[in-house]
Structures are given as C-alpha cells and as structure tokens.
Amino acid sequence: MDFEPDAIRRFRHHPSPGVVKDAPSRHALEPLRARYQRKSLAQAVEHRRPGPGRQLQRTGGESIDAGRAIAHARSVSSTTLLVNPVASIRFAARELHAIAAACIAQCAHRCGPPSRQETGDMPSQMNHSARPIRVALIGYGFASRTFHAPLIRSVSRLSLALVASSRPEEVRADLPGIAVEGDPMRAVVDADVDLVVIATPNGTHFALAQAALRAGKHVVVDKPLTPSLPEAIELLGIAQAEGRLLSVFHNRRWDSDFLTVRQAINDGLVGDVRHFESRIERFRPQVRDRWRERPGPATGLWWDLGPHLVDQVLSLFGWPDGVQASFARQRDGATTDDWAHVVLSFGATRAVLQVGMLAAIPGARFVVHGTRGSLVKAQPDPQEPQLIAGVRPGDAQWGIDPGPLQWRGDDGTLQTRPALRGDQSRFYAELAEAIAGDGPNPVPPEEAIRVMAILQAADDSASQGRSIVPQAPG
C-alpha cells in the first residue's frame, strides 16, 4: 500500500476555507506559477510575501500571518502528513492558494503586472504546442504499475514527470529517470505539474483531488471518484470554480468485449434487449493483505469491479428504475464482500451484474437476449494481461481480441463476428485533447457521479434486503 488512508480519511468532511477578500481569480496565479515554475508554491509565495507578521485578510474577518503560514508550509513532509494531517493538508493544499492570491493582490503595486510573455493566453485550457502536459502520478500500486504509467507514457502529448510513492525503489526500477516524491501532498501541488493522476486507496481520493484542484491542476481520479456522493459533488463544484478539468479513469469503456457488444446491440442483432448479463469473475481463493480486501471506505469487490460494470450499463440503457443487490463473503477469512449479484431494472429490461472470486470456470463476459435473438461474448478483453506481459499501445498485438462474438438470430443460424480492437490508451489521448481544448472530457465527473449513485444504491439494497429506487444525482 502506497499511502495509509487513515491519515487522510479523518478530514474528508471538514469545511472549505474562506476565500481571500478581493483576491484575484485562480487565473491571476498562473503568472506567478509561470515565473517561478522551478520553485515550490511556498517559495513563490515567499518571494512576494509581506513583511514578517503581516496579516492577510480573508472573508469572514479571519486573518493569516503570512510568515507563520509559509514557515508551516515549508515543514510539510510525509511525516507531518501522518502525524498532523489537518494542518499539513489545509496549509499545503488550500491555505497556500489563499496566501498566494492575497500576496498578489496586496503587493501588485511593488511587483507590477505580469508581462504578456508571462501570462500568454491562460484560460482553463493550456497551449501545448511548445511542451507536453506534465503529469504527476500519485500512488504506485497495481493500478499505477499496470495501467496508468504505461498508458500515460504511450500518449505523446503527456509526459510522466513525477511519481509519488512510499516505495521509491520500485518506481526507479520500473521508470528510470522519473522523479519520485514520498509525500503525496507535495506532489499534487508541485509547481512543475499540470495534471495529477490519483491512483491511491479510495479513502484518500477526496483530499488529494481537492488539494490538486485548488492548486490549479487538472485531475484524473481512478474509479470510484470518492467513497461518498457528497464528496464527489463537492469535487465537481471545486473543478468548475477553478476552471480545471476533472475526469475519472473508467478505462473499460475502451475494452474490446464491451465495444463489440455495444456495436452488436446498436446494429440490432438481437432486437430490443430484454436481458443483459455482464460479469467479471476470477479464481483467487486466498484472501490477500491489501487495502481493497480490508474494511475501509469503498473497499470490497463491488467497489473494485462494480464501477466498470455499472458504467458500461448506464452508457447502454440510461438511468435504472430499480436496484436489487445481494453481497456475500464467500472465501475463508474474507473481511469484505468478495461476491456481488446486482440486478438493475429498466422497464421490462433487466441487467444482471455479477462479480466473484471463486470462479475457476468463469461465465461468459456478456450474455444478451432480445426480441430477435441472443448473443454471447465469452472471452474478456485482453489488455490487462497484455500490459502485465509488457505489451504496450502501438505494439502489433495491442488490444487484439481473438475471441469472437457469437449470436443466433430469429432464423436460428449461429453466426460469429470478430471482436473489435480495444484501446484503453484512448482515455489518456482524449484527456490530453480535452486539456488542450481540442475535444471533450472522455469521462466527465457528472457521469462518474451517476455511477457512484448506483454503487451506493446497491450497497443500500444489500444491507436493507430490499429493492431500491435510485435517485439520479443533480
């Protein structure tokens, strides 16, 4: 585990700080970052700070002693993060933004306005004609090693510049030449970073994403966005206020199996869908000592694999009118759910979602029955095992799925069609385009929030033993 979630979990619901009175917008801070891009935010603030003991006014009458705040910011380290998380994160991630804004607002007469060369055209999108988007990857567990790092590095408009991990030797072995930072909060506010990718335990997502957004970074969060809907909605509001892109890594939208089934449904091979099955089943009878299999915020198999299944179903059928779920702990020693069976209702259509860890002979990845026939996509997408084996986007075999789709129509003939090629690197390619203003966000946070609402509804259904009518957020 890269970062202990307990250190950050305790303040997920603390109120946001006030805004500096009459302070400029976040865009006014961009020249400061550009002028001192080789300095930390604390160093940049110090350069323009008022004299020792100078009080900077915030709304509500609260004042900040700039010298004390900067001294505290300098002291933030991985040790302080664990021992004194509230002080560390509040100062490092949010208070410094307020102090920097106040310093600019109150000291502009000494420094003068920034030059056009410094400001350029700095809206929420960036001009990347001169350089790639610099990425900080927070966490270096399985998801980062297997998915994020190789996919980021496959996109020419992105440059992996920094990895935050408590296991620097592993990072350096896999990614020689990439800077390593032991403190995640330092990494998310690093002045040299444009985009922060958060792949840490689910309970840490909110605090890290909030800090990055308030520091003016674009942010990607591995699914699920946060453990709770209020946190996710708050992050959406912060991203909108800061003019920064917030996206969620629902990478299995670009899986070969899903793309193939979606195309077949859209082509009308089975008519109107009435029964849809989607499952991810594995055979891992031994419980492992990892955060996903220990009690905690949004842990267990449903919150691990369920987001993929729910995201795909919502993209096909829209918002369900009912959720019925059953969870279980089937393996000896399991302390979180390791099996889930969830049924979503869409009028006369039922979508059956299943995940499990005791399937030595797993069921078909997709089964669909409709008014004109049925289809089966038995073999799952190959990209995860390919990435583990060292295959990378751009390689000849990348994303090629040898398992065909089978379907039988109303004429009774069993037919096949080849699987479409998958390419999860499209998430990061489209993300880079969105940051540059050349395309839409590949996974808008509003869509990820809808996924979370269904995940929570299934949790509620399983715990209460009844069907839930899910409420669409927002």
N, C-alpha and C positions, 0 to 999 in steps of 0.2 A: 504494500500500500504506500502510495507516494505521500499523502498528507492526511493526518489524523482528522477526521471530520468533526470530532467533538470540540476542537478548538474554535471552529467557526460556527458550528451549529447554534451555539448559545445566543447569538445576537441576530438571528435571521429576522426577528420581528422588531428590532429597535427602530425608533423613528428616524426619518431622514433629517439631516441638519438643515438649518435655515440657509437662505441664500444671501450673499453679501449685498448690502444695501447699495443700490445704484451701480452695481458691478456690471461690467460688460458681459456679453454672452460668451459661450464657450468658444465661438469663432475668434473672439478677441485674444484668446490664449494661444491660438495657433502660431502667431509670430514669435511669441516667447519660446514655444517649443522648437520652432524652426531655427531661431537664432542660437539656441543653446541645445541643439539636438544631441550633442555629445555629453551633456551634463544630465544629472538626475533632476527630477522636478524640484526636489528640495534645494539643490544647488542653484537652479534657475531662479527660484523664489528668493533665495538669499541675496542674489545679485541685485535685485530690485527692492529688497525689503526696506522698511523704515528703520529708524534707529532703534537701539535696544529698548525694550519696554513699551514701544509704540503700540497703541491699542487700535485694532482694526474693527470697525463696527459692522455687525450683521443685523439683519432684520430681527425684530423682537427685542432689541436693546442689548443683546449679548455681544460681548467684545472678545477679541482674541489677541493675546500677546504674541506678536509675530516671532520675536526671538525665541520665546519658550516653545512655540509650536515647531519652528524649524529645528531646534535642538532635539525635540522629541522625534521629529520625522527622521533625522539622521540615525537615531538609535534603533529604528525599526529593524528587526532581524528575525530569522526563523525562531530564535529563542523567545523574543518578545511576542511573536505571533502566538506561541503556545501558552506562555505564562500570562500575558496581558492582551488577549485578542481584541478587546473592545478599543483600547487606546491605540493599538497598532493599526487596526484596520480603519478606524474612523479618521485618524490623522493621515495615514499613508494614502488612503484611497479617496477620501472626500474632503477632509479639512484642508488639505494642501491645495485642492482646486479652489476653495473659497479664499484661501490666503493669497494665492497667485492672482486671482481676479481682483482682490482688494488692492494688492500691491500695484497692479497695472493701473487701476482706476485712480489711486491716490498719489501715484508717483509719475504719472504720464508727463507732468509739466517738467520733470527733470530729464526724462529719457526721450521725450518727443515721440511722435507717432512712428510706427514702423514703416520702413520703405516698401514700395510696391514689390521690389525684388523679394523682400522677406515675406510679404503677405501672399503674393500671387493671387490666384483665384481660388480661395479656400472655402468652398461650400462644404456640405456634408460628404460629397464625393471627392475623390482625390484625382489629381492628374498623374498618371503613372507612365507617361511617355518616357521619363528620364530614368526611372528606377522601379523595381518590383515592389510589391506590398510586403512589408517586413512583418513576419509572424512570430508570435511567442506562443509556444505550446505548453500548457500548464498541466503537469502530470505526465508520467511516462510508464503507465501500466500497460495492460494488454491492448486496450483500445488505441492508445497512442502509438505503441510499437507496431501494431498490426495494421491499423487503418490510417490514423491521422498523419503520422510522419511521412510514410511513403506516398500517400495521396497528395499531401501538400507539396511535396518535392517534385511531383510529376507535372505541376502546373507552372508554366514559365513566368506568369505574372505574379507568382508568390515566391517569397524567399524565407525559408525557415531560419530565423536569426537567433532564437533563444529557446531553450527548454528549461522549465522549472521542474526539478525533481530532487527528492531526497536520496536518490541513487545515481550520483553523477557518473560513477564508473561505467554503469550500463549505457548511459546516454553517449558517453565519449567512445565507447566500443562500437556502438551502432552508427553514431553520427559524428565522426571525427571532424573537428573544425567548427562545430556548432557550440556557441556559448551555453553554459549551464549555470542556473541560478538556484540556490537552495531554498529561497524564500518566495513562495508563490505571490505574495502581495507586492513584493518589489518587482517581480516580473510583469504583473498586469498593469503597472503604472510606468514601466520603463519608457523613457523619452524616445528611444530609438525604434519603438514598436508601433505599427499601425493597426494590426489585427491580433486579437487574443483568442486562442482556441482553448477551451476549458474541457479537459477530459479527466476530471478528478471524481472522488466519491460524490454521489448525488447530493448529500447533505451540505456540501461546500459550494455548490453551483451558484446559489443566490449571492452570497457575499463576494465571491470572486468576480462574477459578472457585473454586479453593481459597482464594484471598485473600478473595473476596467472601463465601463461606460462613462462613469463620472470623470475618469482621467482622459476622456476623449478618444477611446479606442473603439473600433468595430469589434464585435464579439460573436464567436460561434460557441455554443454550448452543446456538448454531447447530450443525446436524449437520456432521460427526460429533462426538459428545461430546468425545472426545480422540483422539489418534493411536494410543493403545495401550490394551488391555484392563486391565492393572494400574492405570493412571491412572484410568480410568473407574470401576473398582470402588472405588478409594480415595475418589474424589469422592462416590460413593454413601454410603460409610461416614461421611464428614465431614458430609454433609447430614443423615443420620439422627442423628448425635451432636449436631449443632447445632439440631435441630428445625426445619430450614428446607427449603423446597420447592426441589427441583432438577428441571428439565424440559429437554427437548431439542426444538428447533424442527424437527420433522418436519411441515412445513406442507402437504405434498402429500397428507396424509390427507384434506384437505378440498378436493381437486381435483374438478372436475365429471366428468372422464373416469373416475377411479377410483371415485367414488361411484356412477356409473351402472353400471359393470361389476360392482361388488360387489353392487348390488341385483339385477342380472340373474342372477348366479350364485346368490344366495340364493333367488331366485324359481324356480329350477330350469329356466331357459330352455334350458340345454344339457345338463341331466342332471348326471352325475358328471364333473367336469373331469378331463381326461387330458393336455391340452396347453395351456399358458398362456404367452403371449408378452407382454412388456412392454418397451417401448423408448423411449428419448429420443435422437433423432438430430438433428443440426444440420449446417449447412454453413458452416463457419468455417475455410477452408483456410489462413489465415495464423496462425502461432503468435504469441500476444500476450505482451508482457512484463508478466506479473502472477504473483503468488505461486502461484496454482493451477496454473500451467503451468511452474513451475520445480521442480527436485528439492528435496524437503524432506519433513517429516513429514506423512503423509496427503495428499499432493498428487497430481495427475493426475486424469483424468476419472472413473475408477472411484470414487475417494473423494469426488469432487464430486457426481456424479449417481447413483452406485450406491446411496448411502443411501436415496434416495427409492424406488427400485425394490425394494430388499430389505425396507424397512419395510412396503411395501404387500403384498408376497408373504407375509411372515411373518404378517400380520394375517389373510390369507385361508386359508393352509394349515398354519400352525404351523411346527414345527421340522423342517428337512430332514434326510434321512439320508445325503445326499451332495452335494458341491460340486465341479464341474469348471469350470475357468476358463481363458481364453486372453486375453492382453493384447497390444497392439501399439502402436507409434509409427508412424503412417501418414503424417503430414504432414512435409514437409521442414523440418528444424530443430527438430522436437519433442524435448524432453529428458525428458518424462514420457509415460505412456501416454495416448493420445487415442482409443483404441478398446478396447472390452472386450466379450467374449461369455462369459456365465456361465450354466451350467445347474445348477439345484437339483433334486434328486430327492426326491419324496415318495411312496415306494412306486411304484405304476405311473404316477404323475403326474410330468410334467416341467414346470418353469417356466424359460423361456428369457428371460434379461435381457440387453439389448444397449444400449450407448451408443457414439456415434461423432460425429466432427466433419467427415466428408466425405460427407454425405448431402443432396445438392441436392434429391432427391426422397425424403423420409424415408418409412420404412414406417409402417404403422398403429400408433397408440399402444398398442392392446391387440388381441390376437387370442386367442380361447379356443375350443378344441374339446372336446366332451364326448360322453357316451354317447347324447345325444338331439339334438345339433345343434351349431352353431357360431355365434359372434358376433364382430363386429368393431366396435371404436370407433376410427375413423380419426383424427378431429381431436382435438388435445390441448386441455387446459384453457386458457381464455383469460386467466386472472387475471394472469399475469406481464406479457404485453403490455398489458393494461388498466392495470396500475399504472404501467408506463413511460409510457403515454399520458396519465396524470393521472386516470384513473377511480379512484374510491375506494369502499370499502364504504359501502353506503347509497345510492349512485347507482342510478338505474333499471336501467342495463345491467350493473351489477356481477355478475360470476360467471355471467352467462347464456352458455351454450354452444350455438351454433347447429348443431353437428354431431351428428346423431342416432346412436343405437346401431342397428346392423343385425344381424339374426340369422335363421338358417334352421333350422327345427326338423325333426323326423322326418317331417312331412307334405310337406316340400320347398318350402314357401311362404317367400319372402323378406319379412321384416317389419321394421318400424322402431319405435323408441320414442324420445321426446325425451330429451335428456340432462338429468340433474338439475343444479340450480344449485350451483356451487361457492362456498365462502366461507372463505378462509384466515384471516380475522379471527376465526373461531371459536376458533382456538388461543388467542389472547390473551384473548378473552372468557371462555373456560373456565378459563384460567390465573388470571385475576382472581378468579373464583368460588372456585377452589381455595385461593388465598391467604387469602381471607376466610372459609374454612371452609364454603363453600356448595356444594362439588362436588369431584369427584376431579381429580387431576392429569391434564391432557389427554394428556401423553406422559411416563409415569413413566420414571425413568432405567434401571430394570431392562429395559424394552423397548428402549431405545436401546442398552444394552449387548449385548443379543442381536443387534441389527443389526450392531454392530461386530464381533461374533464371526464373522458370516458374511462381512463385508467382509474380515477378516483371513484367513479360510479360503480365500476366492477368491484373495487375494494369494499364499498359500502354494501353492495349486493351480497357478496360472500360473507361478510361479517354479520349482516342482518338476516340472511336467509330468505330474501325476497327479491322480486324484480324491482328495478329502479327505473324511473322515467328521468333520463338525464336532462339537465338544464344546459342549454347552449350558452357558453360564456359570452358576455359583452353584447 
